[in-house]
Amino acid sequence: MTDLPLTEEEKAQIRERLHALEVEHFDLNDVITRLAADPLQDRLQLQRLKKRKLALKDQIQRLRARLIPDIIA
């Protein structure tokens, strides 16, 4: 990664990707909540969905960090 500031086009692309990831994360959270309420649900599937949700959260945080540069005091 370079220290060059992002262009407006790059920022727009990151925002689009960020929005898509946030929607997927929200939807996945809803699915996990519903599946967790069912005691007969496959626990392995639920565990995989939770791992995917965590991976999405990490990606979202990385993209947000790219949009908001660190301020050096």
N, CA, C and O of each residue as an XYZ file, in Angstrom:
292
protein
N       0.839     -1.173      0.000
C       0.000      0.000      0.000
C       0.886      1.240      0.000
O       1.916      1.279      0.673
N       0.480      2.241     -0.754
C       1.281      3.456     -0.835
C       0.730      4.509      0.109
O      -0.366      4.374      0.652
N       1.519      5.564      0.291
C       1.104      6.669      1.148
C       0.371      7.744      0.366
O      -0.031      8.759      0.934
N       0.193      7.529     -0.938
C      -0.495      8.516     -1.757
C      -1.965      8.591     -1.385
O      -2.582      7.570     -1.082
N      -2.533      9.797     -1.405
C      -3.962      9.910     -1.104
C      -4.803      9.232     -2.193
O      -4.388      9.131     -3.347
N      -5.965      8.782     -1.805
C      -6.860      8.110     -2.745
C      -7.502      9.124     -3.682
O      -7.795     10.253     -3.289
N      -7.711      8.711     -4.906
C      -8.446      9.559     -5.846
C      -9.935      9.457     -5.520
O     -10.362      8.566     -4.787
N     -10.706     10.367     -6.066
C     -12.156     10.327     -5.832
C     -12.753      9.041     -6.396
O     -13.685      8.482     -5.817
N     -12.222      8.572     -7.517
C     -12.703      7.324     -8.116
C     -12.421      6.138     -7.195
O     -13.278      5.276     -7.003
N     -11.215      6.101     -6.626
C     -10.864      5.026     -5.690
C     -11.743      5.067     -4.441
O     -12.175      4.027     -3.943
N     -12.003      6.274     -3.939
C     -12.878      6.420     -2.774
C     -14.283      5.914     -3.088
O     -14.905      5.241     -2.266
N     -14.780      6.240     -4.281
C     -16.116      5.794     -4.682
C     -16.170      4.273     -4.775
O     -17.152      3.661     -4.355
N     -15.127      3.660     -5.320
C     -15.070      2.205     -5.425
C     -15.047      1.560     -4.036
O     -15.713      0.552     -3.801
N     -14.288      2.141     -3.134
C     -14.206      1.611     -1.770
C     -15.559      1.745     -1.088
O     -16.003      0.825     -0.402
N     -16.224      2.898     -1.276
C     -17.549      3.093     -0.658
C     -18.558      2.081     -1.188
O     -19.370      1.560     -0.424
N     -18.514      1.797     -2.492
C     -19.419      0.803     -3.079
C     -19.165     -0.575     -2.481
O     -20.105     -1.273     -2.099
N     -17.914     -0.962     -2.402
C     -17.548     -2.262     -1.831
C     -17.940     -2.324     -0.356
O     -18.446     -3.339      0.123
N     -17.700     -1.230      0.350
C     -18.042     -1.150      1.763
C     -19.547     -1.331      1.963
O     -19.977     -2.054      2.862
N     -20.335     -0.677      1.129
C     -21.795     -0.807      1.229
C     -22.224     -2.260      0.991
O     -23.058     -2.788      1.727
N     -21.665     -2.894     -0.019
C     -22.016     -4.284     -0.329
C     -21.659     -5.205      0.840
O     -22.435     -6.095      1.188
N     -20.507     -4.996      1.435
C     -20.087     -5.817      2.572
C     -20.977     -5.585      3.789
O     -21.311     -6.526      4.509
N     -21.360     -4.327      4.017
C     -22.222     -4.019      5.154
C     -23.600     -4.662      4.993
O     -24.173     -5.152      5.966
N     -24.130     -4.662      3.773
C     -25.417     -5.303      3.508
C     -25.311     -6.809      3.761
O     -26.173     -7.403      4.410
N     -24.243     -7.415      3.240
C     -24.048     -8.852      3.446
C     -23.901     -9.171      4.932
O     -24.463    -10.155      5.414
N     -23.152     -8.350      5.657
C     -22.950     -8.548      7.091
C     -24.282     -8.459      7.830
O     -24.566     -9.287      8.695
N     -25.099     -7.464      7.495
C     -26.409     -7.308      8.125
C     -27.301     -8.517      7.845
O     -27.948     -9.045      8.749
N     -27.328     -8.948      6.580
C     -28.151    -10.100      6.205
C     -27.684    -11.368      6.911
O     -28.499    -12.163      7.381
N     -26.386    -11.548      6.981
C     -25.820    -12.720      7.635
C     -26.158    -12.721      9.126
O     -26.443    -13.772      9.701
N     -26.124    -11.559      9.739
C     -26.488    -11.445     11.150
C     -27.938    -11.891     11.366
O     -28.246    -12.581     12.337
N     -28.809    -11.494     10.462
C     -30.218    -11.888     10.545
C     -30.371    -13.406     10.422
O     -31.118    -14.023     11.181
N     -29.663    -13.998      9.467
C     -29.731    -15.446      9.264
C     -29.201    -16.185     10.496
O     -29.803    -17.160     10.945
N     -28.092    -15.727     11.031
C     -27.492    -16.362     12.205
C     -28.443    -16.292     13.396
O     -28.591    -17.265     14.135
N     -29.078    -15.156     13.578
C     -30.026    -15.005     14.686
C     -31.174    -15.993     14.564
O     -31.562    -16.625     15.546
N     -31.723    -16.129     13.346
C     -32.836    -17.052     13.145
C     -32.402    -18.505     13.317
O     -33.120    -19.299     13.924
N     -31.232    -18.857     12.785
C     -30.751    -20.235     12.893
C     -30.399    -20.601     14.337
O     -30.634    -21.729     14.770
N     -29.846    -19.662     15.064
C     -29.448    -19.930     16.452
C     -30.671    -20.196     17.331
O     -30.563    -20.869     18.355
N     -31.822    -19.675     16.939
C     -33.042    -19.889     17.718
C     -33.613    -21.293     17.530
O     -34.452    -21.731     18.317
N     -33.164    -21.998     16.494
C     -33.666    -23.342     16.201
C     -32.716    -24.381     16.798
O     -31.591    -24.526     16.319
N     -33.147    -25.106     17.833
C     -32.246    -26.068     18.487
C     -31.861    -27.247     17.583
O     -30.888    -27.944     17.871
N     -32.591    -27.478     16.519
C     -32.273    -28.585     15.619
C     -31.324    -28.170     14.490
O     -30.955    -28.992     13.652
N     -30.941    -26.922     14.474
C     -30.081    -26.410     13.406
C     -28.678    -27.016     13.483
O     -28.160    -27.295     14.564
N     -28.089    -27.209     12.321
C     -26.728    -27.733     12.201
C     -25.734    -26.730     12.800
O     -25.581    -25.622     12.284
N     -25.074    -27.111     13.863
C     -24.130    -26.217     14.557
C     -22.901    -25.904     13.716
O     -22.332    -24.818     13.818
N     -22.491    -26.862     12.879
C     -21.329    -26.619     12.020
C     -21.646    -25.525     11.005
O     -20.815    -24.653     10.751
N     -22.830    -25.568     10.433
C     -23.234    -24.521      9.486
C     -23.288    -23.172     10.191
O     -22.838    -22.168      9.639
N     -23.820    -23.139     11.376
C     -23.915    -21.905     12.146
C     -22.520    -21.348     12.451
O     -22.293    -20.141     12.375
N     -21.601    -22.239     12.794
C     -20.224    -21.820     13.075
C     -19.571    -21.228     11.821
O     -18.864    -20.225     11.909
N     -19.799    -21.834     10.671
C     -19.242    -21.315      9.416
C     -19.804    -19.939      9.088
O     -19.075    -19.056      8.634
N     -21.096    -19.759      9.318
C     -21.718    -18.458      9.062
C     -21.147    -17.385      9.987
O     -20.944    -16.243      9.573
N     -20.893    -17.753     11.225
C     -20.315    -16.799     12.177
C     -18.885    -16.418     11.768
O     -18.484    -15.262     11.906
N     -18.124    -17.388     11.267
C     -16.765    -17.087     10.799
C     -16.802    -16.155      9.599
O     -15.986    -15.240      9.488
N     -17.760    -16.393      8.695
C     -17.913    -15.519      7.531
C     -18.277    -14.099      7.973
O     -17.780    -13.118      7.420
N     -19.145    -14.009      8.970
C     -19.556    -12.706      9.488
C     -18.351    -11.959     10.068
O     -18.200    -10.758      9.846
N     -17.501    -12.663     10.805
C     -16.297    -12.038     11.365
C     -15.337    -11.591     10.268
O     -14.725    -10.528     10.371
N     -15.206    -12.396      9.227
C     -14.339    -12.024      8.108
C     -14.868    -10.762      7.423
O     -14.095     -9.885      7.039
N     -16.177    -10.682      7.275
C     -16.781     -9.486      6.685
C     -16.508     -8.257      7.557
O     -16.194     -7.179      7.051
N     -16.632     -8.436      8.865
C     -16.381     -7.325      9.789
C     -14.945     -6.819      9.640
O     -14.706     -5.612      9.637
N     -13.998     -7.738      9.518
C     -12.593     -7.354      9.333
C     -12.405     -6.583      8.030
O     -11.711     -5.567      8.006
N     -13.019     -7.057      6.949
C     -12.912     -6.374      5.660
C     -13.515     -4.974      5.738
O     -12.950     -4.019      5.205
N     -14.658     -4.856      6.402
C     -15.322     -3.561      6.556
C     -14.415     -2.596      7.313
O     -14.277     -1.438      6.917
N     -13.802     -3.057      8.387
C     -12.915     -2.201      9.174
C     -11.702     -1.750      8.364
O     -11.283     -0.597      8.466
N     -11.135     -2.649      7.561
C      -9.979     -2.284      6.732
C     -10.350     -1.227      5.696
O      -9.594     -0.283      5.463
N     -11.521     -1.392      5.073
C     -11.944     -0.416      4.072
C     -12.245      0.933      4.709
O     -11.898      1.973      4.149
N     -12.877      0.928      5.858
C     -13.148      2.194      6.553
C     -11.849      2.898      6.913
O     -11.749      4.121      6.812
N     -10.860      2.128      7.329
C      -9.563      2.705      7.682
C      -8.887      3.341      6.467
O      -8.172      4.333      6.604
N      -9.110      2.778      5.292
C      -8.534      3.366      4.070
C      -9.209      4.674      3.717
O      -8.578      5.576      3.166
N     -10.495      4.779      4.035
C     -11.221      6.012      3.719
C     -10.915      7.127      4.705
O     -10.989      8.307      4.362
N     -10.570      6.749      5.931
C     -10.270      7.748      6.976
C      -8.794      7.630      7.305
O      -8.403      6.774      8.099
N      -7.973      8.475      6.707
C      -6.521      8.372      6.953
C      -6.186      8.725      8.390
O      -6.883      9.505      9.039
N      -5.094      8.128      8.874
C      -4.618      8.408     10.227
C      -4.181      9.870     10.306
O      -3.555     10.399      9.387
N      -4.521     10.499     11.410
C      -4.094     11.878     11.658
C      -2.928     11.808     12.622
O      -3.059     11.331     13.749
N      -1.785     12.292     12.162
C      -0.592     12.266     13.005
C      -0.552     13.550     13.810
O      -0.520     14.647     13.252
N      -0.555     13.405     15.130
C      -0.584     14.586     16.006
C       0.798     15.159     16.178
O       0.971     16.155     16.881
